[in-house]
Amino acid sequence: MMLTIAAPAARAAEPAPLPDKPFAEHRLVLQLSDNDSKKQGLVISVAYNLLKLYDPDKVAIEVVAFGPGIELLYPDNPNRKLIESLVAQGVTFDICLNTVDTIERDTGKRPQYIPAATPVHVGVGQILSLTENGYTLVRP
């Protein structure tokens, strides 16, 4: 008798690789999960303040946007230039593809996001991976 084992229908997505900041002494992940302009501004402000406080090579900052929070990364968001400036200084902005897929499924239209955004399969999974690798989670 031959025994066969069915493979799982879908394999869990791997989180995005950790950012390349080998000399970072401080690691922070900022969670943005709601579409509130004040919270968006606060996330951006926290990132800028940390870059002023620490040498940008000594601090790793990753913003993970999921759920309604992904609107921060839409092309028409008024904070786009600030986000692109932070990316140029080494801050990473992750966008949850699970959320993007859900919006597409619900509306029939895939939301567009800025090229500076780093797609990750599952935003919360990315946060979990980062915290397991020494990042401190802050939800402004």
Contact map, one row per residue, 1 for C-alpha under 8 A:
11100000000000000000000000000000000000000000000000000000000000000000000000000000000000000000000000000000000000000000000000000000000000000000
11110000000000000000000000000000000000000000000000000000000000000000000000000000000000000000000000000000000000000000000000000000000000000000
11111000000000000000000000000000000000000000000000000000000000000000000000000000000000000000000000000000000000000000000000000000000000000000
01111100000000000000000000000000000000000000000000000000000000000000000000000000000000000000000000000000000000000000000000000000000000000000
00111110000000000000000000000000000000000000000000000000000000000000000000000000000000000000000000000000000000000000000000000000000000000000
00011111000000000000000000000000000000000000000000000000000000000000000000000000000000000000000000000000000000000000000000000000000000000000
00001111100000000000000000000000000000000000000000000000000000000000000000000000000000000000000000000000000000000000000000000000000000000000
00000111111000000000000000000000000000000000000000000000000000000000000000000000000000000000000000000000000000000000000000000000000000000000
00000011111000000000000000000000000000000000000000000000000000000000000000000000000000000000000000000000000000000000000000000000000000000000
00000001111100000000000000000000000000000000000000000000000000000000000000000000000000000000000000000000000000000000000000000000000000000000
00000001111110000000000000000000000000000000000000000000000000000000000000000000000000000000000000000000000000000000000000000000000000000000
00000000011111000000000000000000000000000000000000000000000000000000000000000000000000000000000000000000000000000000000000000000000000000000
00000000001111100000000000000000000000000000000000000000000000000000000000000000000000000000000000000000000000000000000011000000000000000000
00000000000111110000000000000000000000000000000000000000000000000000000000000000000000000000000000000000000000000000000010000000000000000000
00000000000011111000000000000000000000000000000000000000000000000000000000000000000000000000000000000000000000000000000111001100100000000000
00000000000001111100000000000000000000000000000000000000000000000000000000000000000000000000000000000000000000000000001110000100000000000000
00000000000000111110000000000000000000000000000000000000000000000000000000000000000000000000000000000000000000000000000000000000000000000000
00000000000000011111000000000000000000000000000000000000000000000000000000000000000000000000000000000000000000000000000000000000010000000000
00000000000000001111100000000000000000000000000000000000000100000000000000000000000000000001000000000000000000000000000000000000000000000000
00000000000000000111110000000000000000000000000000000000000000000000000000000000000000000000000000000000000000000000000000000000000000000000
00000000000000000011111100000000000000000000000000000000111100000000000000000000000000000000000000000000000000000000000000000000000000000000
00000000000000000001111100000000000000000000000000000000000000000000000000000000000000000000000000000000000000000000000000000000000000000000
00000000000000000000111110000000000000000000000000000000110000000000000000000000000000000000000000000000000000000000000000000000000000000000
00000000000000000000111111100000000000000000000000000000111100000000000000000000000000000000000000000000000000000000000000000000000000000000
00000000000000000000001111100000000000000000000000000000011100000000000000000000000000000000000000000000000000000000000000000000000000000000
00000000000000000000000111110000000000000000000000000000011100000000000000000000000000000000000000000000000000000000000000000000000000100000
00000000000000000000000111111000000000000000000000000000001110000000000000000000000000000000000000000000000000000000000000000000000001110000
00000000000000000000000001111100000000000000000000000000001111000000000000000000000000000000000000000000000000000000000000000000000000111100
00000000000000000000000000111110000000000000000000000000000011110000000000000000000000000000000000000000000000000000000000000010011000111100
00000000000000000000000000011111000000000010000000000000000011110000000000000000000000000000000000000000000000000000000000000000000000001111
00000000000000000000000000001111100000000000000000000000000000111000000000000000000000000000000000000000000000000000000000000010000000001111
00000000000000000000000000000111110000110010000000000000000000111100110000000000000000000000000000000000000000000000000000000000000000000011
00000000000000000000000000000011111000000000000000000000000000001111110000000000000000000000000000000000000000000000000000000000000000000000
00000000000000000000000000000001111100100000000000000000000000000111110000000000000000000000000000000000000000000000000000000000000000000000
00000000000000000000000000000000111110110000000000000000000000000001111100000000000000000000000000000000000000000000000000000000000000000000
00000000000000000000000000000000011111110000000000000000000000000000100000000000000000000000000000000000000000000000000000000000000000000000
00000000000000000000000000000000001111111000000000000000000000000000000000000000000000000000000000000000000000000000000000000000000000000000
00000000000000000000000000000000000111111100000000000000000000000000000000000000000000000000000000000000000000000000000000000000000000000000
00000000000000000000000000000001011111111110000000000000000000000000000000000000000000000000000000000000000000000000000000000000000000000001
00000000000000000000000000000001001111111111000000000000000000000000000100000000000000000000000000000000000000000000000000000000000000000000
00000000000000000000000000000000000011111111100000000000000000000000000000000010000000000000000000000000000000000000000000000000000000000000
00000000000000000000000000000000000001111111110000000000000000000000000000000000000000000000000000000000000000000000000000000000000000000001
00000000000000000000000000000101000000111111111000000000000000100000000000000000000000000000000000000000000000000000000000000000000000000001
00000000000000000000000000000000000000011111111100000000000000000000000000000000011000000000000000000000000000000000000000000000000000000000
00000000000000000000000000000000000000001111111110000000000000000000000000000000000000000000000000000000000000000000000000000000000000000000
00000000000000000000000000000000000000000111111111000000000000000000000000000000000000000000000000000000000000000000000000000000000000000000
00000000000000000000000000000000000000000011111111100000000010000000000000000000000001000010000000000000000000000000000000000000000000000000
00000000000000000000000000000000000000000001111111110000000000000000000000000000000001000000000000000000000000000000000000000000000000000000
00000000000000000000000000000000000000000000111111111000000000000000000000000000000000000000000000000000000000000000000000000000000000000000
00000000000000000000000000000000000000000000011111111100001000000000000000000000000000000000000000000000000000000000000000000000000000000000
00000000000000000000000000000000000000000000001111111111001000000000000000000000000000000000000000000000000000000000000000000000000000000000
00000000000000000000000000000000000000000000000111111110000000000000000000000000000000000000000000000000000000000000000000000000000000000000
00000000000000000000000000000000000000000000000011111110000000000000000000000000000000000000000000000000000000000000000000000000000000000000
00000000000000000000000000000000000000000000000001111111011000000000000000000000000000000000000000000000000000000000000000000000000000000000
00000000000000000000000000000000000000000000000000111111111000000000000000000000000000000000000000000000000000000000000000000000000000000000
00000000000000000000000000000000000000000000000000100111111100000000000000000000000000001100000000000000000000000000000000000000000000000000
00000000000000000000101100000000000000000000000000000011111100000000000000000000000000000000000000000000000000000000000000000000000000000000
00000000000000000000101111000000000000000000000000000111111100000000000000000000000000000000000000000000000000000000000000000000000000000000
00000000000000000000100111110000000000000000000001100111111110000000000000000000000000000000000000000000000000000000000000000000000000000000
00000000000000000010100111110000000000000000000000000001111111000000000000000000000000000110000000000000000000000000000000000000000000000000
00000000000000000000000000111100000000000000001000000000001111100000000000000000000000000111000000000000000000000000000000000000000000000000
00000000000000000000000000011100000000000000000000000000000111110000000000000000000000000011110000000000000000000000000000000000000000000000
00000000000000000000000000001111000000000010000000000000000011111000000000000000000000000011110000000000000000000000000000000000000000000000
00000000000000000000000000001111000000000000000000000000000001111100000000000000000000000000111100000000000000000000000000100110000000000000
00000000000000000000000000000011100000000000000000000000000000111110110100000000000000000000111100000000000000000000000000100000000000000000
00000000000000000000000000000001110000000000000000000000000000011111110000000000000000000000001100100000000000000000000000110000000000000000
00000000000000000000000000000000110000000000000000000000000000001111110000000000000000000000000100100000000000000000000000000000000000000000
00000000000000000000000000000000111000000000000000000000000000000111111000000000000000000000000000000000000000000000000000000000000000000000
00000000000000000000000000000001111100000000000000000000000000001111111100000000000000000000000000000000000000000000000000000000000000000000
00000000000000000000000000000001111000000000000000000000000000001111111111000000000000000000001100100000000000000000000000000000000000000000
00000000000000000000000000000000001000000000000000000000000000000001111111001000000000000000000000000000000000000000000000000000000000000000
00000000000000000000000000000000001000010000000000000000000000001000111111001011000000000000000000000000000000000000000000000000000000000000
00000000000000000000000000000000000000000000000000000000000000000000011111101001000000000000001000000000000000001100100000000000000000000000
00000000000000000000000000000000000000000000000000000000000000000000011111111001000000000000000000000000000000111100000000000000000000000000
00000000000000000000000000000000000000000000000000000000000000000000000011111001000000000000000000000000000000011100000000000000000000000000
00000000000000000000000000000000000000000000000000000000000000000000000001111101000000000000000000000000000000000000000000000000000000000000
00000000000000000000000000000000000000000000000000000000000000000000001111111111000000000000000000000000000000000000000000000000000000000000
00000000000000000000000000000000000000000000000000000000000000000000000000011111100000000000000000000000000000000000000000000000000000000000
00000000000000000000000000000000000000001000000000000000000000000000000100001111111000000000000000000000000000000000000000000000000000000000
00000000000000000000000000000000000000000000000000000000000000000000000111111111111100000000000000000000000000000000000000000000000000000000
00000000000000000000000000000000000000000000000000000000000000000000000000000111111110000000000000000000000000000000000000000000000000000000
00000000000000000000000000000000000000000001000000000000000000000000000000000011111111000000000000000000000000000000000000000000000000000000
00000000000000000000000000000000000000000001000000000000000000000000000000000011111111100000000000000000000000000000000000000000000000000000
00000000000000000000000000000000000000000000000000000000000000000000000000000001111111110000000000000000000000000001000000000000000000000000
00000000000000000000000000000000000000000000000000000000000000000000000000000000111111111000000000000000000000000000000000000000000000000000
00000000000000000000000000000000000000000000001100000000000000000000000000000000011111111111000000000000000000000000000000000000000000000000
00000000000000000000000000000000000000000000000000000000000000000000000000000000001111111111100000000000000000000001000000000000000000000000
00000000000000000000000000000000000000000000000000000000000000000000000000000000000111111110000000000000000000000000000000000000000000000000
00000000000000000000000000000000000000000000000000000001000000000000000000000000000011111110000000000000000000000000000000000000000000000000
00000000000000000000000000000000000000000000000000000001000110000000000000000000000001111111000000000000000000000000000000000000000000000000
00000000000000000000000000000000000000000000001000000000000111100000000000000000000001111111100000000000000000000000000000000000000000000000
00000000000000000010000000000000000000000000000000000000000011100000000000000000000001100111110000000000000000000000110000000000000000000000
00000000000000000000000000000000000000000000000000000000000001111000000000000000000000100011111000000000000000000001110000000000000000000000
00000000000000000000000000000000000000000000000000000000000001111000000000000000000000000001111100000000000000000000111100100000000000000000
00000000000000000000000000000000000000000000000000000000000000011100010010000000000000000000111110000000000000000000111100100000000000000000
00000000000000000000000000000000000000000000000000000000000000011110010000000000000000000000011111110000000000000000001111100000000000000000
00000000000000000000000000000000000000000000000000000000000000000000000000000000000000000000001111111000000000000000001111100000000000000000
00000000000000000000000000000000000000000000000000000000000000000000000000000000000000000000000111111100000000000000000011100000000000000000
00000000000000000000000000000000000000000000000000000000000000000110010000000000000000000000000111111110000000000000000001000000000000000000
00000000000000000000000000000000000000000000000000000000000000000000000000000000000000000000000111111111000001100000000000000000000000000000
00000000000000000000000000000000000000000000000000000000000000000000000000000000000000000000000011111111100001000000000000000000000000000000
00000000000000000000000000000000000000000000000000000000000000000000000000000000000000000000000001111111110000000000000000000000000000000000
00000000000000000000000000000000000000000000000000000000000000000000000000000000000000000000000000111111111111100000000000000000000000000000
00000000000000000000000000000000000000000000000000000000000000000000000000000000000000000000000000011111111111100000000000000000000000000000
00000000000000000000000000000000000000000000000000000000000000000000000000000000000000000000000000001111111110000000000000000000000000000000
00000000000000000000000000000000000000000000000000000000000000000000000000000000000000000000000000000111111100000000000000000000000000000000
00000000000000000000000000000000000000000000000000000000000000000000000000000000000000000000000000000011111111000000000000000000000000000000
00000000000000000000000000000000000000000000000000000000000000000000000000000000000000000000000000000011111111000000000000000000000000000000
00000000000000000000000000000000000000000000000000000000000000000000000000000000000000000000000000000011101111100000000000000000000000000000
00000000000000000000000000000000000000000000000000000000000000000000000000000000000000000000000000011011001111110000000000000000000000000000
00000000000000000000000000000000000000000000000000000000000000000000000001000000000000000000000000010011000011111000000000000000000000000000
00000000000000000000000000000000000000000000000000000000000000000000000001100000000000000000000000000000000001111100000000000000000000000000
00000000000000000000000000000000000000000000000000000000000000000000000011100000000000000000000000000000000000111110100000000000000000000000
00000000000000000000000000000000000000000000000000000000000000000000000011100000000000000000000000000000000000011111100000000000000000000000
00000000000000000000000000000000000000000000000000000000000000000000000000000000000000000000000000000000000000001111110000000000000000000000
00000000000000000000000000000000000000000000000000000000000000000000000000000000000100100000100000000000000000000111110000000000000000000000
00000000000000000000000000000000000000000000000000000000000000000000000010000000000000000001111000000000000000001111111000000000000000000000
00000000000000000000000000000000000000000000000000000000000000000000000000000000000000000001111000000000000000000011111100000000000000000000
00000000000000010000000000000000000000000000000000000000000000000000000000000000000000000000011110000000000000000000111110000000000000000000
00000000000000110000000000000000000000000000000000000000000000000000000000000000000000000000011110000000000000000000011111100100000000000000
00000000000011110000000000000000000000000000000000000000000000000000000000000000000000000000000111000000000000000000001111101000000000000000
00000000000010100000000000000000000000000000000000000000000000000000000000000000000000000000000111100000000000000000000111111100000000000000
00000000000000000000000000000000000000000000000000000000000000011100000000000000000000000000011111000000000000000000000111111110000000000000
00000000000000000000000000000000000000000000000000000000000000000100000000000000000000000000000000000000000000000000000001111111000000000000
00000000000000100000000000000000000000000000000000000000000000000000000000000000000000000000000000000000000000000000000011111111100000000000
00000000000000110000000000000000000000000000000000000000000000010000000000000000000000000000000000000000000000000000000101111111110000000000
00000000000000000000000000001010000000000000000000000000000000010000000000000000000000000000000000000000000000000000000000111111111000001000
00000000000000000000000000000000000000000000000000000000000000000000000000000000000000000000000000000000000000000000000000011111111100000000
00000000000000100000000000000000000000000000000000000000000000000000000000000000000000000000000000000000000000000000000000001111111110000000
00000000000000000100000000001000000000000000000000000000000000000000000000000000000000000000000000000000000000000000000000000111111111100000
00000000000000000000000000001000000000000000000000000000000000000000000000000000000000000000000000000000000000000000000000000011111111111000
00000000000000000000000000000000000000000000000000000000000000000000000000000000000000000000000000000000000000000000000000000001111111100000
00000000000000000000000000000000000000000000000000000000000000000000000000000000000000000000000000000000000000000000000000000000111111100000
00000000000000000000000000100000000000000000000000000000000000000000000000000000000000000000000000000000000000000000000000000000011111110000
00000000000000000000000001111000000000000000000000000000000000000000000000000000000000000000000000000000000000000000000000000000011111111000
00000000000000000000000000111000000000000000000000000000000000000000000000000000000000000000000000000000000000000000000000000000001001111100
00000000000000000000000000011110000000000000000000000000000000000000000000000000000000000000000000000000000000000000000000000010001000111110
00000000000000000000000000011110000000000000000000000000000000000000000000000000000000000000000000000000000000000000000000000000000000011111
00000000000000000000000000000111000000000000000000000000000000000000000000000000000000000000000000000000000000000000000000000000000000001111
00000000000000000000000000000111000000100110000000000000000000000000000000000000000000000000000000000000000000000000000000000000000000000111
